[in-house]
């Protein structure tokens, strides 16, 4: 099955779609995902991701989403089980190439198939969750602003974008200095104007990390009416403790 999914001139798109979905269901059944990883599944799927991005750039995208969806799901699910050193070993195509390919697909989904954005963002979340090197690549490729542009799409997309940015921020001060100064604070203020508890909660999480590693961001937040933005959520049971903690952090550092 992995052989039939190898990209190249012999790859049959119709067959590849069928086998990619088969692989997805096998992975979800968790029969022996360690064996799949040992047999190079991450490497094959990574190459297929690069190939799909190339097809988008060549505008050969007819029916592309049919293959993109199962490939993204397979990668996402395998990454939750693979050790970091295994990921680094099998994704030899380079962190930057993988991320560049993924963002090409995210842009394609944004323009043509927004319903697939969560699939790509879930993969981005799993790539950045435990890997400083993928977080470094995301910053070095200046992909923060393209991510922020996805925030208005839907609440589901907003939460995933904010989660990815939390993955980056929690890696420490060196990573946070790439997130602020910049457009992040104004985007977070827009998110705090929403009523969705999950979106606001994830925004608070990101602000907490930002204030922890970049105290100056707390001062900038207050100057941009950040405390007033927090006030509207202080009575919400699920958020009030975090709102109070953030208010104290912004006021007292």
N, C-alpha and C positions, 0 to 999 in steps of 0.2 A: 504493500500500500504506500509506504514511504517512497519507494522507487518511482511509483506512478505519479507521485506529487512533485518529483524533482523538476524544477523549471528548466525550460530549454525548448528547442524547436519541436521535440517529440511530445511535448505536453499537450494533451487533449483537454481543452477547457471543460467540456461536458463531463468527461470522465473524472477530471480533477475535482469538480464540484461534488460529485457523488461520493468520491473517496474522502474528501475533506469533511463532509458531514458524517460519514461513517467513523472517521478518526475522532471527530468531536464526541460522538456518542460513546465510543470506546473509552475515551479519556474521562467522560462524565461518569461512566460505570465504575471507574477506579479499580479495574481488574488488576492491572500491573503497569501503572504509569512509569514506575522506575525503569522498567524494561524498555518502554518507548523512548525515554530520555537517553538510556544507554545506547539505543540503536540510532541516535542522532536526530530524533524528532524535532528538537528545538532548532538545530542547524537547518534542516530541510524546510521547516516552516518559516524561519528567518529569511532564507533565500527566496521563498515564494512571496513573502511580504515585499522584498526588494523588487521582485519581478512585477508584482501588481502595481507598485508605485511607478515603475517604468512604463507600464501600459497606460496609466493615467496621463503621464507626460506626453506620450505619443498619441493621446486622444483615442487609444484603442480601448474604450471603456464600456463597450456594449455588454451589458450583463455582468459587469465587473463585480457588482455588489453581491452577486450569487456566490462567488468564490471568496470575496473579501470577508464576509461575515463568518463562515466556519473557520477560516484560517486565523482570524483574530481571536475567536473563542478558544480554539485549540491552544494557541500560544498563551493566552491569558490563564487558562486553567493549568497548563503544565508549569507555568512560572510560579504558581502558588505552591508547588511541590518540589521544585528543583532547588538545590543548594546554590548559594551565590557563586561558588567557584565553578559549578557545573554550567551555570548561565554564562559566566565569563568565558569558559572553555568552548562552549558550543556556538555562542553568538560571535563567531570570529569575524563576521562581516563588519565589525566595528560599531561601537555604540552610536557614533554620530550618523553613520549610514542608516542604521535601523531607525533612529529617531527621525531623521530627514524623510525617510520613506513613509513612516507612520504619519507625519504631519502633511505630506502630500495627499495621503488618503483622507485625513481629517478635513482638509480643505475641499477635497472632492465631495465628501459626504455633506459638508456644510452647504455646498452649492447645489448638489443634485439629490442627496439622500440623507436628510438630517436625522432620520430615525436610526441610522447606523452610527451616529456620533458616539453614543454611550459605549458601543463595542470597542471602538478605537481608544476611547479615554480609559476604559477599564484595563486595557492592555498597557497603556501609558502609566496608569497607577501601579500595576504590578511590576513594571520595569523599574520604576523609581522608588518603590517602597523600601527596598533593602539594598539598593545599589547606589553608592555615592558617585560611581563613574557615570551612570546614566543621568543622574542629576547634574553633574558637571557638564555633560554633553548638551543637555537641555539649555543650560545657561550660556554655554559658549556659542551655541547656534542662534542665540537671541530668540528663543521660542516662547518667552514669557508673554509678550504682547499678543502673538497669534492665539495663545491659549485664552487670554483675557477677552478676546473678541468673541469667543464662543459662549461667554457667560449668559448673554440674553436669550439664548436659544430655548432653554427650558430649565425648570428646577432640577431635573435629573442631571442634565449636562452641567449646570452650575455646581452642584455638589461634587461631581467627579473632577471638574477643573480645580476647585478649591482643595480637594483632597490631594491631587497631584502637587499643587503648590505647597501644601503642608508637608508632603514628603520631602520636598526640596528644603524648605525652611528648617525642618527639624534636624538637618545635617549640621547646623551650626552657624556661627557668625559669618564665616567666609562665604557661605551660600546666601545668607540674608542680605549681605551688602550688594548682591546682584539684584535683589528684589526691591530694595528701597535705597535711594530715591528712585522714583519712576511712577508709572500710572497705577500701581497696585492699590495704593491707599484710596484713591478716588473710586476705583472699581469696587473695593470693599464697602465703602460708604453707600454706593448704589445697592449692594446686596443687603445691607442693614436696613434699607428702606422697604424691603420686601416683608411679607408676612409668613413665608414658609419657614417653619421651625428648623428643618434640616439645613436649609441654605444658610440661615442666620447662624445656626450653631457651628457650622463648618467655617463660616467667616470669622466668628469669635475665636475659634481654634487657631486660625492662621494669624489673626491679630495678636493673640497671646504669644505665639512663637516669634513674631516680628518684634514685639516690644521687649521680649526677653533678650534677643540677640542684637537688636538695633534700638536702644532706648530713645534715640533721637526721633524715631518714627512715632513714638508715643506723643511727643511734643507736637509734631506735625499733625497728628490725628486730632488733637485738641483744637489746634488752630483752624482746622477744617470742619468745626462743629461736630466732631466725633462723639463727644459726651452726650449731646442732644440726640444723636442717632441711637446711642445705647439706651437712652431713657425710655424709648418706646417699647423696649423689650424687658424692662426690669420687673414687670409683674407676671411674666410668663413662667410657669412652674419649671419647665424643662430648661430654661435659659437663665433664670435670675441669678443663680450662684456664679455662673461664668461671667455674666454682665457685671456683677458687683466686683469680682476679682479683676476684671479688665479695667473698670473705672479706677480702682485703687492703683493698678499698675500705671495707668496713664497719668494719674495725678501725682503719684509719689515715686514712680520709677522702681 
